Amino acid sequence: MFYAKFKEANIFKKLIDSIKELVTDVNLDISFNGVSMQAMDSSHVALVSLCLSYDDFQDYRCDKQMVLGLNIQQVSKILKCCNNEDSLILKVDEDNNQIHFVFEDESKLYFYNL
């Protein structure tokens, strides 16, 4: 199981928006220490590298290391549904190859699968 909660969804939203013009698909390396990613643009000119420690999250749990492939354009579309005040939960179950995006607001709860 993987569970990571950002207190403010706009942090992850800004990260994705900043790389969506450079790379289309990325692999998230999820480990006990945090989440990392490296990807090259299609012309192999730019390298995108991201490393988020488990301390960067409000809550973090990783039972086993895993690699998740994500399409950045689809993730960007999902993140457009959240407000800046929302918190964001990224969750992957044991048996599932899907990542769940959960946006929490005091008055509403949004749930998206990818």
A tleap script that builds the chain and sets N, CA, C and O, in Angstrom:
source leaprc.protein.ff14SB
mol = sequence {
  NMET PHE TYR ALA LYS PHE LYS GLU ALA ASN
  ILE PHE LYS LYS LEU ILE ASP SER ILE LYS
  GLU LEU VAL THR ASP VAL ASN LEU ASP ILE
  SER PHE ASN GLY VAL SER MET GLN ALA MET
  ASP SER SER HIE VAL ALA LEU VAL SER LEU
  CYS LEU SER TYR ASP ASP PHE GLN ASP TYR
  ARG CYS ASP LYS GLN MET VAL LEU GLY LEU
  ASN ILE GLN GLN VAL SER LYS ILE LEU LYS
  CYS CYS ASN ASN GLU ASP SER LEU ILE LEU
  LYS VAL ASP GLU ASP ASN ASN GLN ILE HIE
  PHE VAL PHE GLU ASP GLU SER LYS LEU TYR
  PHE TYR ASN CLEU
}
set mol.1.N position { 0.844 -1.182 0.000 }
set mol.1.CA position { 0.000 0.000 0.000 }
set mol.1.C position { 0.885 1.240 0.000 }
set mol.1.O position { 1.938 1.282 0.637 }
set mol.2.N position { 0.430 2.230 -0.725 }
set mol.2.CA position { 1.084 3.533 -0.748 }
set mol.2.C position { 0.036 4.589 -0.434 }
set mol.2.O position { -1.060 4.575 -0.993 }
set mol.3.N position { 0.379 5.500 0.460 }
set mol.3.CA position { -0.511 6.572 0.870 }
set mol.3.C position { 0.343 7.810 1.140 }
set mol.3.O position { 1.257 7.773 1.963 }
set mol.4.N position { 0.040 8.900 0.446 }
set mol.4.CA position { 0.768 10.148 0.669 }
set mol.4.C position { -0.231 11.300 0.622 }
set mol.4.O position { -1.069 11.373 -0.276 }
set mol.5.N position { -0.130 12.194 1.597 }
set mol.5.CA position { -1.070 13.306 1.673 }
set mol.5.C position { -0.314 14.634 1.669 }
set mol.5.O position { 0.545 14.895 2.511 }
set mol.6.N position { -0.671 15.461 0.682 }
set mol.6.CA position { -0.211 16.842 0.653 }
set mol.6.C position { -1.232 17.690 1.388 }
set mol.6.O position { -2.432 17.570 1.142 }
set mol.7.N position { -0.775 18.533 2.276 }
set mol.7.CA position { -1.713 19.407 2.977 }
set mol.7.C position { -2.374 20.370 2.002 }
set mol.7.O position { -3.552 20.697 2.149 }
set mol.8.N position { -1.610 20.828 0.999 }
set mol.8.CA position { -2.139 21.740 -0.021 }
set mol.8.C position { -1.939 21.114 -1.389 }
set mol.8.O position { -0.805 20.855 -1.794 }
set mol.9.N position { -3.035 20.868 -2.108 }
set mol.9.CA position { -2.971 20.234 -3.417 }
set mol.9.C position { -2.249 21.095 -4.442 }
set mol.9.O position { -1.693 20.573 -5.409 }
set mol.10.N position { -2.253 22.419 -4.239 }
set mol.10.CA position { -1.645 23.299 -5.233 }
set mol.10.C position { -0.130 23.097 -5.334 }
set mol.10.O position { 0.459 23.472 -6.347 }
set mol.11.N position { 0.514 22.522 -4.327 }
set mol.11.CA position { 1.952 22.234 -4.406 }
set mol.11.C position { 2.211 21.196 -5.501 }
set mol.11.O position { 3.046 21.411 -6.379 }
set mol.12.N position { 1.501 20.083 -5.445 }
set mol.12.CA position { 1.665 19.034 -6.458 }
set mol.12.C position { 1.176 19.518 -7.820 }
set mol.12.O position { 1.751 19.172 -8.852 }
set mol.13.N position { 0.126 20.309 -7.815 }
set mol.13.CA position { -0.424 20.869 -9.049 }
set mol.13.C position { 0.617 21.744 -9.756 }
set mol.13.O position { 0.760 21.662 -10.976 }
set mol.14.N position { 1.329 22.561 -9.023 }
set mol.14.CA position { 2.361 23.421 -9.608 }
set mol.14.C position { 3.536 22.599 -10.132 }
set mol.14.O position { 4.116 22.941 -11.162 }
set mol.15.N position { 3.892 21.526 -9.438 }
set mol.15.CA position { 4.961 20.653 -9.904 }
set mol.15.C position { 4.605 20.021 -11.249 }
set mol.15.O position { 5.422 19.994 -12.169 }
set mol.16.N position { 3.394 19.520 -11.349 }
set mol.16.CA position { 2.946 18.882 -12.594 }
set mol.16.C position { 2.839 19.914 -13.710 }
set mol.16.O position { 3.256 19.644 -14.836 }
set mol.17.N position { 2.288 21.090 -13.422 }
set mol.17.CA position { 2.173 22.134 -14.436 }
set mol.17.C position { 3.532 22.578 -14.959 }
set mol.17.O position { 3.656 22.936 -16.130 }
set mol.18.N position { 4.541 22.557 -14.116 }
set mol.18.CA position { 5.860 23.020 -14.537 }
set mol.18.C position { 6.563 22.024 -15.470 }
set mol.18.O position { 7.462 22.418 -16.213 }
set mol.19.N position { 6.177 20.757 -15.447 }
set mol.19.CA position { 6.841 19.771 -16.306 }
set mol.19.C position { 5.979 19.275 -17.460 }
set mol.19.O position { 6.480 18.553 -18.322 }
set mol.20.N position { 4.701 19.638 -17.504 }
set mol.20.CA position { 3.810 19.045 -18.496 }
set mol.20.C position { 4.147 19.431 -19.929 }
set mol.20.O position { 3.765 18.716 -20.856 }
set mol.21.N position { 4.854 20.542 -20.138 }
set mol.21.CA position { 5.249 20.937 -21.493 }
set mol.21.C position { 6.523 20.224 -21.937 }
set mol.21.O position { 6.825 20.180 -23.130 }
set mol.22.N position { 7.271 19.667 -20.990 }
set mol.22.CA position { 8.536 19.007 -21.321 }
set mol.22.C position { 8.392 17.508 -21.527 }
set mol.22.O position { 8.932 16.960 -22.489 }
set mol.23.N position { 7.676 16.844 -20.643 }
set mol.23.CA position { 7.580 15.386 -20.700 }
set mol.23.C position { 6.116 14.958 -20.761 }
set mol.23.O position { 5.231 15.641 -20.246 }
set mol.24.N position { 5.884 13.823 -21.396 }
set mol.24.CA position { 4.508 13.328 -21.496 }
set mol.24.C position { 4.248 12.185 -20.517 }
set mol.24.O position { 3.197 12.142 -19.878 }
set mol.25.N position { 5.192 11.272 -20.400 }
set mol.25.CA position { 5.039 10.122 -19.513 }
set mol.25.C position { 6.216 10.065 -18.550 }
set mol.25.O position { 7.358 10.320 -18.932 }
set mol.26.N position { 5.926 9.726 -17.298 }
set mol.26.CA position { 6.976 9.625 -16.285 }
set mol.26.C position { 6.747 8.365 -15.456 }
set mol.26.O position { 5.637 7.835 -15.392 }
set mol.27.N position { 7.807 7.908 -14.834 }
set mol.27.CA position { 7.726 6.827 -13.858 }
set mol.27.C position { 8.011 7.412 -12.490 }
set mol.27.O position { 9.073 7.993 -12.264 }
set mol.28.N position { 7.064 7.257 -11.576 }
set mol.28.CA position { 7.272 7.661 -10.193 }
set mol.28.C position { 7.880 6.487 -9.444 }
set mol.28.O position { 7.298 5.403 -9.399 }
set mol.29.N position { 9.037 6.699 -8.861 }
set mol.29.CA position { 9.679 5.688 -8.029 }
set mol.29.C position { 9.277 5.955 -6.589 }
set mol.29.O position { 9.672 6.958 -5.995 }
set mol.30.N position { 8.492 5.051 -6.038 }
set mol.30.CA position { 7.975 5.221 -4.687 }
set mol.30.C position { 8.735 4.275 -3.765 }
set mol.30.O position { 8.790 3.068 -3.996 }
set mol.31.N position { 9.313 4.843 -2.726 }
set mol.31.CA position { 10.096 4.047 -1.782 }
set mol.31.C position { 9.736 4.458 -0.363 }
set mol.31.O position { 8.877 5.311 -0.143 }
set mol.32.N position { 10.406 3.838 0.585 }
set mol.32.CA position { 10.166 4.135 1.993 }
set mol.32.C position { 10.616 5.552 2.345 }
set mol.32.O position { 10.116 6.147 3.299 }
set mol.33.N position { 11.568 6.094 1.567 }
set mol.33.CA position { 12.121 7.425 1.835 }
set mol.33.C position { 11.379 8.559 1.149 }
set mol.33.O position { 11.575 9.722 1.499 }
set mol.34.N position { 10.525 8.240 0.171 }
set mol.34.CA position { 9.785 9.289 -0.533 }
set mol.34.C position { 9.499 8.926 -1.977 }
set mol.34.O position { 9.537 7.757 -2.361 }
set mol.35.N position { 9.213 9.949 -2.772 }
set mol.35.CA position { 8.830 9.789 -4.168 }
set mol.35.C position { 9.857 10.515 -5.028 }
set mol.35.O position { 10.218 11.657 -4.742 }
set mol.36.N position { 10.326 9.851 -6.081 }
set mol.36.CA position { 11.271 10.493 -6.994 }
set mol.36.C position { 10.888 10.173 -8.427 }
set mol.36.O position { 10.133 9.242 -8.707 }
set mol.37.N position { 11.448 10.996 -9.340 }
set mol.37.CA position { 11.137 10.838 -10.750 }
set mol.37.C position { 12.268 11.440 -11.559 }
set mol.37.O position { 12.842 12.454 -11.161 }
set mol.38.N position { 12.595 10.833 -12.687 }
set mol.38.CA position { 13.486 11.413 -13.675 }
set mol.38.C position { 12.928 11.085 -15.038 }
set mol.38.O position { 12.525 9.950 -15.293 }
set mol.39.N position { 12.901 12.087 -15.931 }
set mol.39.CA position { 12.386 11.883 -17.281 }
set mol.39.C position { 13.062 12.860 -18.228 }
set mol.39.O position { 13.383 13.989 -17.857 }
set mol.40.N position { 13.272 12.409 -19.455 }
set mol.40.CA position { 13.847 13.255 -20.501 }
set mol.40.C position { 12.735 13.722 -21.427 }
set mol.40.O position { 11.738 13.028 -21.626 }
set mol.41.N position { 12.927 14.925 -21.997 }
set mol.41.CA position { 11.973 15.380 -22.996 }
set mol.41.C position { 12.183 14.581 -24.285 }
set mol.41.O position { 13.154 13.833 -24.397 }
set mol.42.N position { 11.285 14.734 -25.250 }
set mol.42.CA position { 11.327 13.901 -26.455 }
set mol.42.C position { 12.571 14.152 -27.302 }
set mol.42.O position { 13.004 13.247 -28.016 }
set mol.43.N position { 13.156 15.336 -27.249 }
set mol.43.CA position { 14.358 15.626 -28.031 }
set mol.43.C position { 15.647 15.350 -27.259 }
set mol.43.O position { 16.741 15.591 -27.769 }
set mol.44.N position { 15.522 14.849 -26.038 }
set mol.44.CA position { 16.658 14.522 -25.168 }
set mol.44.C position { 17.568 15.717 -24.904 }
set mol.44.O position { 18.793 15.596 -24.894 }
set mol.45.N position { 16.949 16.859 -24.692 }
set mol.45.CA position { 17.682 18.081 -24.369 }
set mol.45.C position { 17.531 18.417 -22.891 }
set mol.45.O position { 18.490 18.846 -22.250 }
set mol.46.N position { 16.335 18.225 -22.351 }
set mol.46.CA position { 16.051 18.600 -20.966 }
set mol.46.C position { 15.801 17.352 -20.118 }
set mol.46.O position { 15.167 16.392 -20.556 }
set mol.47.N position { 16.313 17.400 -18.912 }
set mol.47.CA position { 16.086 16.338 -17.934 }
set mol.47.C position { 15.260 16.908 -16.792 }
set mol.47.O position { 15.613 17.932 -16.206 }
set mol.48.N position { 14.163 16.239 -16.486 }
set mol.48.CA position { 13.317 16.628 -15.369 }
set mol.48.C position { 13.604 15.665 -14.228 }
set mol.48.O position { 13.504 14.450 -14.394 }
set mol.49.N position { 13.955 16.201 -13.084 }
set mol.49.CA position { 14.257 15.380 -11.920 }
set mol.49.C position { 13.501 15.935 -10.721 }
set mol.49.O position { 13.506 17.141 -10.476 }
set mol.50.N position { 12.861 15.057 -9.988 }
set mol.50.CA position { 12.061 15.462 -8.836 }
set mol.50.C position { 12.306 14.470 -7.709 }
set mol.50.O position { 12.316 13.258 -7.924 }
set mol.51.N position { 12.499 14.990 -6.524 }
set mol.51.CA position { 12.676 14.143 -5.346 }
set mol.51.C position { 11.911 14.754 -4.181 }
set mol.51.O position { 12.226 15.858 -3.735 }
set mol.52.N position { 10.911 14.040 -3.692 }
set mol.52.CA position { 10.117 14.473 -2.544 }
set mol.52.C position { 10.361 13.491 -1.397 }
set mol.52.O position { 10.047 12.305 -1.507 }
set mol.53.N position { 10.907 13.981 -0.327 }
set mol.53.CA position { 11.146 13.158 0.848 }
set mol.53.C position { 9.822 12.881 1.557 }
set mol.53.O position { 8.849 13.612 1.371 }
set mol.54.N position { 9.789 11.839 2.358 }
set mol.54.CA position { 8.563 11.548 3.113 }
set mol.54.C position { 8.219 12.685 4.073 }
set mol.54.O position { 7.062 12.832 4.467 }
set mol.55.N position { 9.213 13.489 4.451 }
set mol.55.CA position { 8.959 14.642 5.321 }
set mol.55.C position { 8.184 15.757 4.616 }
set mol.55.O position { 7.605 16.621 5.274 }
set mol.56.N position { 8.172 15.741 3.271 }
set mol.56.CA position { 7.468 16.774 2.510 }
set mol.56.C position { 5.955 16.566 2.502 }
set mol.56.O position { 5.207 17.441 2.067 }
set mol.57.N position { 5.514 15.421 2.978 }
set mol.57.CA position { 4.098 15.088 3.004 }
set mol.57.C position { 3.555 15.241 4.424 }
set mol.57.O position { 4.294 15.113 5.400 }
set mol.58.N position { 2.262 15.515 4.521 }
set mol.58.CA position { 1.633 15.577 5.839 }
set mol.58.C position { 1.572 14.175 6.435 }
set mol.58.O position { 1.895 13.982 7.607 }
set mol.59.N position { 1.160 13.203 5.638 }
set mol.59.CA position { 1.149 11.790 6.027 }
set mol.59.C position { 1.795 11.001 4.901 }
set mol.59.O position { 1.616 11.327 3.728 }
set mol.60.N position { 2.540 9.973 5.249 }
set mol.60.CA position { 3.220 9.163 4.236 }
set mol.60.C position { 3.320 7.724 4.722 }
set mol.60.O position { 3.704 7.462 5.862 }
set mol.61.N position { 2.966 6.793 3.830 }
set mol.61.CA position { 3.087 5.371 4.147 }
set mol.61.C position { 3.429 4.621 2.863 }
set mol.61.O position { 2.756 4.778 1.844 }
set mol.62.N position { 4.460 3.820 2.921 }
set mol.62.CA position { 4.857 2.991 1.789 }
set mol.62.C position { 5.240 1.626 2.331 }
set mol.62.O position { 6.265 1.487 2.999 }
set mol.63.N position { 4.419 0.612 2.048 }
set mol.63.CA position { 4.682 -0.727 2.546 }
set mol.63.C position { 5.715 -1.479 1.707 }
set mol.63.O position { 6.447 -2.323 2.224 }
set mol.64.N position { 5.770 -1.167 0.401 }
set mol.64.CA position { 6.763 -1.785 -0.472 }
set mol.64.C position { 7.108 -0.813 -1.591 }
set mol.64.O position { 6.294 0.028 -1.975 }
set mol.65.N position { 8.313 -0.939 -2.104 }
set mol.65.CA position { 8.743 -0.066 -3.190 }
set mol.65.C position { 7.992 -0.417 -4.456 }
set mol.65.O position { 7.703 -1.586 -4.711 }
set mol.66.N position { 7.672 0.601 -5.255 }
set mol.66.CA position { 6.949 0.376 -6.497 }
set mol.66.C position { 7.279 1.473 -7.497 }
set mol.66.O position { 7.793 2.532 -7.135 }
set mol.67.N position { 6.979 1.204 -8.743 }
set mol.67.CA position { 7.144 2.176 -9.808 }
set mol.67.C position { 5.786 2.353 -10.472 }
set mol.67.O position { 5.149 1.383 -10.880 }
set mol.68.N position { 5.353 3.607 -10.574 }
set mol.68.CA position { 4.067 3.919 -11.193 }
set mol.68.C position { 4.295 4.750 -12.444 }
set mol.68.O position { 4.968 5.779 -12.390 }
set mol.69.N position { 3.747 4.321 -13.558 }
set mol.69.CA position { 3.814 5.092 -14.791 }
set mol.69.C position { 2.627 6.037 -14.866 }
set mol.69.O position { 1.481 5.626 -14.682 }
set mol.70.N position { 2.908 7.303 -15.138 }
set mol.70.CA position { 1.851 8.312 -15.220 }
set mol.70.C position { 1.945 9.094 -16.514 }
set mol.70.O position { 3.041 9.406 -16.981 }
set mol.71.N position { 0.801 9.410 -17.090 }
set mol.71.CA position { 0.731 10.345 -18.203 }
set mol.71.C position { 0.489 11.726 -17.605 }
set mol.71.O position { -0.538 11.962 -16.969 }
set mol.72.N position { 1.424 12.623 -17.809 }
set mol.72.CA position { 1.377 13.934 -17.169 }
set mol.72.C position { 0.185 14.762 -17.641 }
set mol.72.O position { -0.373 15.530 -16.858 }
set mol.73.N position { -0.210 14.623 -18.883 }
set mol.73.CA position { -1.359 15.376 -19.390 }
set mol.73.C position { -2.643 14.957 -18.669 }
set mol.73.O position { -3.466 15.806 -18.324 }
set mol.74.N position { -2.815 13.659 -18.443 }
set mol.74.CA position { -4.002 13.176 -17.728 }
set mol.74.C position { -3.985 13.618 -16.266 }
set mol.74.O position { -5.019 14.000 -15.718 }
set mol.75.N position { -2.812 13.565 -15.636 }
set mol.75.CA position { -2.696 14.004 -14.246 }
set mol.75.C position { -3.011 15.491 -14.146 }
set mol.75.O position { -3.672 15.923 -13.202 }
set mol.76.N position { -2.543 16.272 -15.108 }
set mol.76.CA position { -2.812 17.712 -15.111 }
set mol.76.C position { -4.302 17.998 -15.225 }
set mol.76.O position { -4.814 18.903 -14.568 }
set mol.77.N position { -4.994 17.238 -16.048 }
set mol.77.CA position { -6.445 17.410 -16.185 }
set mol.77.C position { -7.169 17.083 -14.885 }
set mol.77.O position { -8.111 17.775 -14.499 }
set mol.78.N position { -6.727 16.031 -14.216 }
set mol.78.CA position { -7.340 15.664 -12.937 }
set mol.78.C position { -7.116 16.760 -11.906 }
set mol.78.O position { -8.029 17.118 -11.162 }
set mol.79.N position { -5.896 17.294 -11.866 }
set mol.79.CA position { -5.556 18.304 -10.859 }
set mol.79.C position { -6.263 19.635 -11.093 }
set mol.79.O position { -6.321 20.464 -10.184 }
set mol.80.N position { -6.800 19.858 -12.289 }
set mol.80.CA position { -7.580 21.073 -12.547 }
set mol.80.C position { -8.903 21.062 -11.779 }
set mol.80.O position { -9.533 22.105 -11.605 }
set mol.81.N position { -9.312 19.897 -11.328 }
set mol.81.CA position { -10.571 19.769 -10.595 }
set mol.81.C position { -10.457 20.199 -9.138 }
set mol.81.O position { -11.474 20.381 -8.469 }
set mol.82.N position { -9.248 20.363 -8.643 }
set mol.82.CA position { -9.101 20.704 -7.228 }
set mol.82.C position { -8.941 22.195 -7.029 }
set mol.82.O position { -8.510 22.921 -7.925 }
set mol.83.N position { -9.295 22.632 -5.844 }
set mol.83.CA position { -9.092 24.023 -5.446 }
set mol.83.C position { -7.748 24.137 -4.742 }
set mol.83.O position { -7.184 23.139 -4.294 }
set mol.84.N position { -7.243 25.354 -4.650 }
set mol.84.CA position { -5.949 25.567 -4.002 }
set mol.84.C position { -5.988 25.243 -2.516 }
set mol.84.O position { -4.951 24.920 -1.937 }
set mol.85.N position { -7.148 25.320 -1.887 }
set mol.85.CA position { -7.260 25.047 -0.452 }
set mol.85.C position { -7.421 23.566 -0.158 }
set mol.85.O position { -7.303 23.156 0.996 }
set mol.86.N position { -7.686 22.759 -1.169 }
set mol.86.CA position { -7.903 21.326 -0.969 }
set mol.86.C position { -6.611 20.633 -0.565 }
set mol.86.O position { -5.519 21.075 -0.921 }
set mol.87.N position { -6.745 19.555 0.172 }
set mol.87.CA position { -5.602 18.677 0.397 }
set mol.87.C position { -5.678 17.560 -0.644 }
set mol.87.O position { -6.750 17.263 -1.170 }
set mol.88.N position { -4.542 16.953 -0.933 }
set mol.88.CA position { -4.467 15.917 -1.959 }
set mol.88.C position { -3.900 14.648 -1.353 }
set mol.88.O position { -2.867 14.669 -0.683 }
set mol.89.N position { -4.590 13.539 -1.598 }
set mol.89.CA position { -4.120 12.230 -1.169 }
set mol.89.C position { -3.835 11.404 -2.419 }
set mol.89.O position { -4.689 11.267 -3.295 }
set mol.90.N position { -2.622 10.857 -2.489 }
set mol.90.CA position { -2.255 9.899 -3.526 }
set mol.90.C position { -2.244 8.529 -2.862 }
set mol.90.O position { -1.607 8.336 -1.826 }
set mol.91.N position { -2.959 7.577 -3.469 }
set mol.91.CA position { -3.121 6.284 -2.811 }
set mol.91.C position { -3.084 5.164 -3.843 }
set mol.91.O position { -3.704 5.263 -4.902 }
set mol.92.N position { -2.353 4.101 -3.528 }
set mol.92.CA position { -2.316 2.889 -4.348 }
set mol.92.C position { -2.529 1.708 -3.416 }
set mol.92.O position { -1.817 1.561 -2.423 }
set mol.93.N position { -3.513 0.861 -3.732 }
set mol.93.CA position { -3.787 -0.323 -2.915 }
set mol.93.C position { -2.815 -1.441 -3.256 }
set mol.93.O position { -2.109 -1.372 -4.263 }
set mol.94.N position { -2.779 -2.468 -2.422 }
set mol.94.CA position { -1.873 -3.600 -2.600 }
set mol.94.C position { -2.067 -4.294 -3.952 }
set mol.94.O position { -1.097 -4.517 -4.677 }
set mol.95.N position { -3.297 -4.633 -4.289 }
set mol.95.CA position { -3.574 -5.451 -5.466 }
set mol.95.C position { -3.794 -4.632 -6.725 }
set mol.95.O position { -3.986 -5.199 -7.801 }
set mol.96.N position { -3.771 -3.337 -6.618 }
set mol.96.CA position { -4.229 -2.484 -7.697 }
set mol.96.C position { -3.064 -1.818 -8.409 }
set mol.96.O position { -2.058 -1.478 -7.786 }
set mol.97.N position { -3.201 -1.636 -9.700 }
set mol.97.CA position { -2.215 -0.898 -10.477 }
set mol.97.C position { -2.703 0.512 -10.764 }
set mol.97.O position { -2.170 1.182 -11.648 }
set mol.98.N position { -3.688 0.962 -10.047 }
set mol.98.CA position { -4.244 2.300 -10.227 }
set mol.98.C position { -3.794 3.206 -9.099 }
set mol.98.O position { -3.645 2.791 -7.950 }
set mol.99.N position { -3.584 4.465 -9.474 }
set mol.99.CA position { -3.323 5.474 -8.454 }
set mol.99.C position { -4.610 6.252 -8.263 }
set mol.99.O position { -5.269 6.623 -9.234 }
set mol.100.N position { -4.964 6.496 -7.020 }
set mol.100.CA position { -6.179 7.231 -6.686 }
set mol.100.C position { -5.788 8.639 -6.261 }
set mol.100.O position { -4.877 8.825 -5.455 }
set mol.101.N position { -6.483 9.623 -6.810 }
set mol.101.CA position { -6.308 11.018 -6.414 }
set mol.101.C position { -7.545 11.417 -5.623 }
set mol.101.O position { -8.654 11.393 -6.157 }
set mol.102.N position { -7.372 11.776 -4.379 }
set mol.102.CA position { -8.488 12.172 -3.523 }
set mol.102.C position { -8.246 13.614 -3.097 }
set mol.102.O position { -7.220 13.936 -2.499 }
set mol.103.N position { -9.212 14.480 -3.417 }
set mol.103.CA position { -9.149 15.877 -3.000 }
set mol.103.C position { -10.091 16.070 -1.836 }
set mol.103.O position { -11.271 15.731 -1.925 }
set mol.104.N position { -9.583 16.609 -0.745 }
set mol.104.CA position { -10.397 16.823 0.440 }
set mol.104.C position { -10.573 18.313 0.691 }
set mol.104.O position { -9.624 19.096 0.650 }
set mol.105.N position { -11.792 18.661 0.944 }
set mol.105.CA position { -12.147 20.000 1.380 }
set mol.105.C position { -13.008 19.794 2.622 }
set mol.105.O position { -13.563 18.713 2.820 }
set mol.106.N position { -13.120 20.805 3.442 }
set mol.106.CA position { -13.938 20.651 4.648 }
set mol.106.C position { -15.387 20.318 4.314 }
set mol.106.O position { -16.057 19.618 5.073 }
set mol.107.N position { -15.870 20.819 3.182 }
set mol.107.CA position { -17.279 20.623 2.858 }
set mol.107.C position { -17.518 19.545 1.796 }
set mol.107.O position { -18.649 19.083 1.645 }
set mol.108.N position { -16.449 19.120 1.035 }
set mol.108.CA position { -16.646 18.176 -0.066 }
set mol.108.C position { -15.528 17.138 -0.076 }
set mol.108.O position { -14.486 17.327 0.550 }
set mol.109.N position { -15.759 16.035 -0.798 }
set mol.109.CA position { -14.745 15.024 -1.009 }
set mol.109.C position { -14.804 14.600 -2.466 }
set mol.109.O position { -15.854 14.159 -2.933 }
set mol.110.N position { -13.697 14.724 -3.199 }
set mol.110.CA position { -13.604 14.343 -4.610 }
set mol.110.C position { -12.700 13.124 -4.717 }
set mol.110.O position { -11.736 12.997 -3.963 }
set mol.111.N position { -13.007 12.223 -5.654 }
set mol.111.CA position { -12.246 10.989 -5.795 }
set mol.111.C position { -12.057 10.687 -7.269 }
set mol.111.O position { -13.042 10.593 -8.001 }
set mol.112.N position { -10.806 10.530 -7.733 }
set mol.112.CA position { -10.495 10.236 -9.123 }
set mol.112.C position { -9.519 9.074 -9.185 }
set mol.112.O position { -8.635 8.952 -8.337 }
set mol.113.N position { -9.679 8.214 -10.197 }
set mol.113.CA position { -8.763 7.098 -10.437 }
set mol.113.C position { -8.036 7.324 -11.738 }
set mol.113.O position { -8.572 7.918 -12.674 }
set mol.114.N position { -6.818 6.848 -11.789 }
set mol.114.CA position { -6.057 6.899 -13.033 }
set mol.114.C position { -5.381 5.579 -13.241 }
set mol.114.O position { -4.680 5.395 -14.236 }
savepdb mol mol.pdb
quit
